[in-house]
Amino acid sequence: MEYLSTRASDKKGEKRSFLQILLEGLAPDGGLYMPAVYPKVTDAELTAWRRLSYADLAFEILRKFATDIPESDLRELVHKTYTPEIYRNVRPDEDAAKITPLRLLERKDGKTLALLSLSGGPTLAFKDMAMQLLGNLFEYELTRQHAELNILGATSGDTGSAAEYAMRGKKGIRVFMLSPFGKMSAFQTAQMFSLPDPNIFNIAVRGVFDDCQDIVKAVSNDLSFKSRQKIGTVNSINWARVVAQVVYYFRGYLEATDNNSQKVSFTVPSGNFGNICAGHIARMMGLPVAKLVVATNENDVLDEFFHTGVYRVRKSAETLHTSSPSMDISKASNFERFAYDLLGQDGARVKDLFGRIETRGWFDLSGKPESDGDEFGKVQNFGFVSGKSTHQDRLNTIRFVKEAYGIVIDTHTADGVKVAREHQEPGIPMIVLETALAAKFNETIREALGSDAARPAGFEDIEKLPQRYVVMPPESGDIKHYIADHTGL
Ligand SMILES: *Cc1c(COP(=O)(O)O)cnc(C)c1O
């Protein structure tokens, strides 16, 4: 399988393999890597896959994309990653051996509503599903190259902790994670800062999340420092993260159906469009998906596009801080991957339109006079629809789900359930992806229910564990010194 950039002007242009793009972020031309063609899944394969464990299913799907990893190595990597021990934090009545158990909420008037649990991993959010595999893939590739990598990132919560738990103890890898000092919840802070592994460095910056992100940019823009210190990232545009997420769309489908003539729809609480982009890829591979429902919170860049054809990014000052904070984005970094398919895989158009995002802040595909194109009319061919949810909707939905189905869901999943209920169709099961467990966002659970969310076993006293971190001023020079001192490079 070969990969090319969404902005490549020529399909015969420079192609890369899976391992060649594994450790990279953006393509050199500023685009995102995509497979040159989508591998197709046959009806016979889909039937055979009904019997597979999660790890074996992951192997079957990933081998179509990671064709330069020997099959025995790939099999070992997925079996090491997708174990019931690593994904043990599912609800007590769910089966950890399934890795991503499907929970039926309701079957009524021919309509089925179900929850796909993706948050049983070490940090209680769906990012572990891909990040745990990435940790093993990175270690594999760095060992093969006799190389090392120093991952630099900024986090306000979920991504940083998922990266640290994936990379802890891995050979050849160090993680330097910047977070705004005193601004994360006590639970999230404890999760990250209590890690004892010597290859994990928590840097609490006296500032806000944007300061942390600016420092990462400043350090990465110092190209000689970046190459000398072997600086890399694990952000959501990484192709391996996207492709690892394709697996659970197949898994959810296979659990919800008993033959391949049936269709299902998925609703995905979305921010950077990474999760639902994997659903799009699964559908392009031939998974029988009726609708892909994008659920946003008050930060509705994506909902606006799927209703109007106008993609208009926001400034960071216009980004609202909401009670589903992992969806508080102003620009959906993986959206370019879907736009590439919508625009008929025309790299020159993608380059032009996303160039306009940089200069003008928006593009318009509505087909109206003076717009930039009319491809919005084709969105329905890809199954995409959308909806949005507010703080009040989250509170109402958390209460409703507790009363009607007896379980407590987190704020992001609540955005998903709210929007999913607006798009249900008879005969087509609607699967909502559960992107985090309620324990991570307990403040809003208290506001909705007047009581605390249950914590999985082992997390009861996490705030009392000893913490390891340094506090630093928001100065990229100081951070560079700290990194250099600890890499010895
Ligand atoms: C990251 C995250 C999301 C958004 O996922 P994207 O891939 O960025 O669209 C939603 N919910 C939770 C809990 C997350 O951590």
PDBQT file of the ligand as one rigid body, heavy atoms in Angstrom, charges set to zero:
ROOT
HETATM    1  C1  LIG A 501     -10.451  13.635  21.318  1.00  0.00    +0.000 C 
HETATM    2  C2  LIG A 501     -11.825  13.447  21.825  1.00  0.00    +0.000 A 
HETATM    3  C3  LIG A 501     -12.968  13.671  21.020  1.00  0.00    +0.000 A 
HETATM    4  C4  LIG A 501     -12.876  14.213  19.614  1.00  0.00    +0.000 C 
HETATM    5  O1  LIG A 501     -12.311  13.287  18.711  1.00  0.00    +0.000 OA
HETATM    6  P1  LIG A 501     -11.746  13.775  17.297  1.00  0.00    +0.000 P 
HETATM    7  O2  LIG A 501     -11.044  12.601  16.741  1.00  0.00    +0.000 OA
HETATM    8  O3  LIG A 501     -10.806  14.919  17.612  1.00  0.00    +0.000 OA
HETATM    9  O4  LIG A 501     -12.904  14.221  16.478  1.00  0.00    +0.000 OA
HETATM   10  C5  LIG A 501     -14.227  13.406  21.554  1.00  0.00    +0.000 A 
HETATM   11  N1  LIG A 501     -14.369  12.947  22.817  1.00  0.00    +0.000 NA
HETATM   12  C6  LIG A 501     -13.309  12.731  23.615  1.00  0.00    +0.000 A 
HETATM   13  C7  LIG A 501     -13.548  12.265  25.013  1.00  0.00    +0.000 C 
HETATM   14  C8  LIG A 501     -11.999  12.958  23.163  1.00  0.00    +0.000 A 
HETATM   15  O5  LIG A 501     -10.956  12.734  23.982  1.00  0.00    +0.000 OA
ENDROOT
TORSDOF 0
